[in-house]
Amino acid sequence: MKNYRIKKKGIVLWLAFSLFLYNSVQVAAQEIAIGTLEIVAEMDVNPGNVAVSKEGRVFSTIHPLRPYKFQLVEITGKTSYVPFPNKELQSTEDTKSDSKFDAPLGVLFDNKNRLWVVDLGFKIGYTRLFAYDIDTKEELMRFDIPKELAPSDSFLQDFAVDEINEFVYLADPVKAVIIVIDIKKKEYRKIVDIPSMQSEDIDIVIDGKVQTWMGNPARISVDPITLSADRETLYYGPMNGYTWYQLPTKNIREGESNDELVKRVSLVGEKPFSDGAATDDNGNHYFTNIQNYSIDMLSKDGQLTTLIKDPLLDWPDSIRIHGDWMFIAANQINKSPAFTTGVELSTAPFLVLKLKYR
């Protein structure tokens, strides 16, 4: 009887182990399909732009068109987030100052894992750019962009960082210019090319309705901006526009004049009306399609296609690539009072999403 029990126990253990192996193989075989869209965070306030560190930590600005008690946060769970780098640096409408955040919007990580934040400075009157170490929460760099390049009514939102040559490129959709910062020399300049940086005279139409900005049909100039993997090509285009352009960065770094630089602007291909873009290591470009609730891809061979269309992509604002996933802030900002002549149409939750794109 005793031997029988031992044998029976052994059979049970063997069956359990076999079942474990079978399930493990099944899970491994069920790879996440390309095109899978998942919710990372459901927020009670509109995210602005999103950024993802090498370790997968997710950060988001709070859109400055929707004032809130925090301006920059790290997302810690599906419904939780904490102020970054601390609570003291966040501001209220009554405490805006040079020593606090004012209106940060653009945010990204470079390949050195530095967190970059551009603060529009609505209240303090000038734009600032910061870089942080996310582990020590130390401010690594700060640049106060001269007012003659970025006046108080500028809106420097989207930007790209060249950590190889230490340059930053910021798009200003209000002034239709690109601001360039030489990090090492702490020098600033702007590039102006009206044909490629200016808004095309076409309405933004969402759900059959023309989108307005401060009461007029929206005309938003150069906004999405990216760099090639080798940092030798700058890509950009207007939000209101179907054209994606490129410019060699070597000539910018070498101080070539604006007149000479604009001669080097060339066409990459088509794009949708977009608020954000990303370029992968293979030279493919990805855009938020704000009119279509979708993410579109311009392949390196020039084909523009829709990767995914989903109601959750309700004004997809920014894209950041992390491995095989693409992180997206969907903030319904077109339903905020600034776009709707004072009427609040957006509804929580506001989303940070991730898309399996390859």
N, C-alpha and C positions, 0 to 999 in steps of 0.2 A: 504493500500500500504506500509506503514511504517513497519508494522509487517511482511509483506511478505519479505521485504528487510532484516530485522533482521534474519528471519528464513533462508533465502538464504545464508546470510553471515555465519551463524552458520554451515550450511551444508558444505559449502566450507572449513571452518576451520577444521571441523571434518574429511573430506576427506583428507585434507593435512596432518593432524596428523596421520591418519590411514596409509597413504602412507609412512610417515616417519618411523612409527613403523615397517611396512613390510620390508622396505629397510634395517633397522637396523638388523632385524632378519636374513635377507638374507646374509648380510655381515658377521654377527657372525657365520653363518652356513658354510660360505665358508672359512674354516681354510686353512692356507697355507700348501700345501702338502709336505710330506717328500720327499726329493730329489730336491726341488726347489733350483735353483742356481741363485743368483742375483749379479749384479755388484754394489759394494760399491763405488769404485773409479776407474776412468780412469786417469792414471798418464802419464806425459810426460817423465818420467825417471823410471828406474827399481826399484821397491820396493825390499827390502831384506827380512826381516822377519816382521811379523805383530803381534800386541798385542792389546787386548781389555780390558778396565777397567771394574770394576763392574757396572759403570753407562753407559757403552756402548760407551765410547770414544775410537776412533781407532787411533793407532800410528803405524808408520812404519819406519824402517831404509831405507836408500837408499843404494843399493848394492854397496859395496866398489870396486867391479870389474868395476863399471861404475861411475867414479868420477863425482861429481856434487857440486853445491854451498851449498847444505844442506846435512847433514848426518843423521839426525833424525827429523821426522816431525809428527805433528798431522794432521790427515785428517779431514777437516772441511766441505767438500762437495764432490759431485761426481767428480768435476774437480778442487778442491781447497785443499790446505794444507799450514800449517805454520810451521816454524822451532820450535823445542822444545829442551830445555826449553826457549831458546832465540836465536836470530840471532848471538850474539857475540860468542857463544860456537861452532858454525859451523866453518869449516875451508875450505880454498882453498889449492891447491897443494903447494902454496908458504907460507902458514901460519900454517902448521902443527906444533903443539907443545904440551907440557904436559898440558897446560891450555885449550886446545880445543879438540873437537872430532877429531879423525884421521880416523879410518875405522870401525865404529860400524856396526854390522850385527845382531847378536842374540838379541832379545828383547822379554820380556814377563812381565806379571803381576803375582805376587804371590797372595795368598788369603788374604793378608793384604793390597791389592791394591797398592803395591809399584811397580813402573815401573823399571825393571832391564834391563841394557844394557851392552853387552859385546863388547868392542872395540879392534879390532885385532892389532892396532898399527903398520900398515905397515911402516909408515914413521918414527915414533918415536922409533920403535924397540922393543916394549914390549906390552903385553896385559893388558888391564885394565877392571875392572868390576865396574859399577856404579848402584846405586839405587836412584830413585827420588820420591818425593811427587808431583803428577801431579797438585794438586791444588795450592800449594805454589811455585811450580817449584824449590823447594829446593833439593840440593844434600844431600841424607841421609847417603850414604855410598860410599866408594871407596876402591877398592882392586887392588893393582899393583901385578900381578902374577909374581913370581920370574922367571927369564930367564932360570934357570936350569930346570924348569918344563915346561915352554912354551917359547922355543927359538924364535928368530925373524922370523923364517920361519914356525912357527906354524899357525894354522888356526882354533882357537877356535870359533866355530860358534853356534852350538846348545847347549842348556844347560837346566837345571831344578833346581828349587829352592824349598827347604824344609823350609817353614816358621814356621813349628812347632818346629823343632830342630835346626833351623838356620844353614843349610848347603846348599852349592851350588855344583852342579856337571856339569862339562863342558867337552864336547867331542872334541877331537882334531883329525880330520880325516887325518892329515898329519903325525903325530907321532904315531897314533893308540893307544892313551891313553885316560884315563878319569882323569881330574884334579878335586880335591876335595878341597873346601874351608870351613873351620870351621869359621863361621861368628863371633861367640862370642870370640873365642881365636885368631882369625886372623892368623890361621895356614893353611898351604897348603901341599898337598901330591898328588901323582899320582898313579893310578891303571893301571897296564899293564897286558894284557892277549891276547897275539898274536892270538890264535885261534878264539876268539869271537870278537875281536876288529879290526882285520885285514880285509882288502877287500878280498872278494872271487875273484878268478881269472876268472871273467866272464865280457864280454864287456857290456857297457851300449849301447843299440841299440834303437834309436828313428827314426821312419819313415824309417826303413831299413838301417839306417846309424850308424856306430860305432862312439860313442862320444869320442873325444880326449880332453886331458888336457895338455896344453903347448906342443902340437905336438905329444903326445903319447896317446895310448888308455887309457881312464880314469880308474884309480883304486883308489877309494875313500873309506877310512876306516871308523871307527866308527863316526857316524854323528847324526842321529836321536836319541834322548834320552828323556825319560820321567820318572815320578814318579807315584806311586799309590796314591790314594786319601788319605790314611793314612800315606803316606811318608815312608812306611816301605819296599818298593821294588823299586829298580832302574831298568828301562828297557832300552835297547839300541840295536843297530845293525849297521853294516856298510851300507853306501849308496850302494856300489856295493855288494849286497848280499841278500839272500832270507831267512835269519834266524834272529829271534828276541829273545834276551836273557834277563835274569833277574838275579839280585844280591840283597841279603838282605842288607838294609842300616844300620841296627843296628850294624853289625860287622864292617862296615866302621867307624861309629861314635865312636865305642869303640877302634879304633886304631889297629885293627887286621892287621897282616903283609900282604904284597901283595901275598906271596906264599899261605897263608891260604885263603885269599879272593878268589883267582881264582879257588880254589877247590869248592867254593860255587856257581859258575856260573852255571846256568841251562837253558835249552831250554824252551821258551814260545810257540813258533809256527812259522809259515811261515810269511814272509812279502814280499812286492815287493821291487824293487830298489827304494829307497825313500830318499828325501832330508829333510823331516820333519815328525814329528809324534805327536800324542796327545793321552792321556789315559783318559777316562772319569771316573766318580765316580762309575760306575758299573763294571769296569775292562775290558771294551772293548778298543781296540787299533785302531787308525786311522792313515793311512799313505798316503803321497803324492806318487802316482805312476808316476814317471817321464818318464817312457817308454810308458805309456798307456793313458796319458792325463786324469787321473782318481784319485779318492780318494777311497782307499780300507779300509776295516774293518776286523780286526782279532777279532772275538767275544771271550768272556771269556771261551766259550766251545771249542775253537780251530778251528773255521771255518773261512777261509779267503774268502771274497767276495768283489765285486766291488759295492760301494755305488752309484757312478755316474761317467760317462765317458763323457767328453765334450771338444770340441776344445778350449774353453776358458781356460782350465786348461793346458796352454802351459808352461811347467816346473813349476808345483806347488811346491813352495819352502817351505813354513811353514804352519802349522795349529795351530789355537788357538780356544779353545772351549769357547763359551759364551752363557749360557742357552741352548736352543735347536738349536742354530746356530753354525756353524763352520766357522771361518774366514780364508781365504787362500790368500797368495800372489802368483800370477802367473807372473813370471818375464822374461821368455824367456832367462834365463841366459846362456843356452847352445848355444844360437845363438850369443853370444858376442864374441869378438876377442880372449879371453882367451881359449875358447873352439873350435874356428874355425880357428886356426892358423892365426889370424890377420884380418879375414874378418868379417865385420859387417852384420849380417843377421836378427837381431831383428827389429821389427817395433812397434812404438807406436800406440795405447795406451797400457800401461802395467797396469795390473789389480790387484785390491784387490777385492776379491769375498766373498760372504757368502753363505753357504749351510745349508738348513734346514735338519738336520740329524736325528732328532727324534721328 
